[in-house]
């Protein structure tokens, strides 16, 4: 969900928010809206507004649209901290992975 919110912030033409809406429908409202339903079944309750807004704000702060204008192979050998600096992506305030 937060990745979709980050991606929404990258776009200035509304495309990102269309994508975020699909993710909200699939994984917060439990609707089989997108094509991922065959791979990942829909679920409910995954939307946390504060976390999504933080992701969107990071996408807005980014100086490059990482979906449209990013060349993975030219950056593959760079550390995450260097990529954050290069693309102006703010650091996360908490843990990135929840412990099992």
C-alpha positions as CSV (number, residue, x, y, z in Angstrom):
1,X,0.0,0.0,0.0
2,X,2.8,2.4,0.9
3,X,4.7,1.7,-2.2
4,X,1.6,2.5,-4.3
5,X,1.3,5.8,-2.3
6,X,5.0,6.6,-3.0
7,X,4.4,5.9,-6.7
8,X,1.3,8.2,-6.7
9,X,3.6,11.0,-5.5
10,X,6.0,10.5,-8.4
11,X,3.4,11.3,-11.1
12,X,2.0,14.7,-11.8
13,X,-0.7,13.5,-14.3
14,X,-3.0,11.6,-12.0
15,X,-1.8,8.1,-13.1
16,X,-0.2,7.4,-9.8
17,X,-3.4,8.0,-7.9
18,X,-5.3,5.7,-10.2
19,X,-2.8,3.0,-9.4
20,X,-3.2,3.8,-5.6
21,X,-6.9,3.5,-5.9
22,X,-6.6,0.1,-7.4
23,X,-4.4,-1.0,-4.5
24,X,-6.9,0.4,-2.0
25,X,-9.8,-1.4,-3.7
26,X,-7.8,-4.7,-3.7
27,X,-6.1,-4.6,-0.3
28,X,-8.2,-2.4,1.9
29,X,-11.7,-2.9,0.7
30,X,-11.3,-6.5,-0.4
31,X,-12.5,-6.0,-4.0
32,X,-11.0,-8.0,-6.8
33,X,-10.5,-4.9,-8.9
34,X,-7.1,-5.4,-10.5
35,X,-5.6,-8.3,-12.3
36,X,-3.4,-9.3,-9.3
37,X,-6.5,-11.1,-7.8
38,X,-5.4,-14.3,-9.5
39,X,-2.0,-14.2,-7.9
40,X,-2.6,-12.4,-4.6
41,X,-6.2,-12.6,-3.2
42,X,-7.9,-9.4,-2.2
43,X,-7.9,-8.6,1.5
44,X,-9.1,-5.9,3.9
45,X,-7.7,-3.4,6.3
46,X,-4.3,-2.7,4.8
47,X,-4.7,1.1,4.3
48,X,-3.2,3.2,7.1
49,X,-3.6,6.8,6.1
50,X,-0.6,8.3,8.0
51,X,1.7,5.7,6.4
52,X,0.3,6.2,3.0
53,X,0.7,10.0,3.3
54,X,4.3,9.5,4.3
55,X,4.9,7.4,1.2
56,X,3.2,9.9,-1.0
57,X,5.2,12.8,0.5
58,X,8.4,10.8,-0.2
59,X,7.3,10.4,-3.8
60,X,6.5,14.1,-4.1
61,X,10.0,14.9,-2.7
62,X,11.7,12.7,-5.2
63,X,13.5,14.6,-8.0
64,X,13.0,11.8,-10.6
65,X,10.0,9.7,-11.6
66,X,11.4,6.3,-10.7
67,X,8.7,4.5,-12.7
68,X,9.1,6.4,-15.9
69,X,12.7,7.8,-15.9
70,X,14.8,5.4,-13.9
71,X,17.4,3.1,-15.5
72,X,17.8,0.2,-13.0
73,X,21.0,-1.1,-14.5
74,X,22.8,2.2,-14.5
75,X,22.2,2.4,-10.7
76,X,22.3,-1.3,-9.6
77,X,25.7,-1.1,-8.0
78,X,24.8,2.0,-5.8
79,X,24.0,1.7,-2.1
80,X,20.5,2.6,-0.9
81,X,21.9,5.7,0.9
82,X,23.5,7.0,-2.2
83,X,20.3,6.4,-4.2
84,X,18.3,8.2,-1.5
85,X,20.6,11.2,-1.8
86,X,20.8,11.2,-5.6
87,X,17.0,11.1,-6.0
88,X,16.1,13.2,-2.9
89,X,14.2,10.4,-1.2
90,X,13.7,11.2,2.6
91,X,14.8,8.5,5.0
92,X,12.2,6.5,6.8
93,X,11.6,7.3,10.5
94,X,10.9,3.7,11.6
95,X,11.7,0.1,10.8
96,X,11.2,-0.9,7.1
97,X,10.3,-4.5,7.9
98,X,8.0,-5.7,10.6
99,X,9.5,-8.5,12.6
100,X,7.7,-11.8,12.2
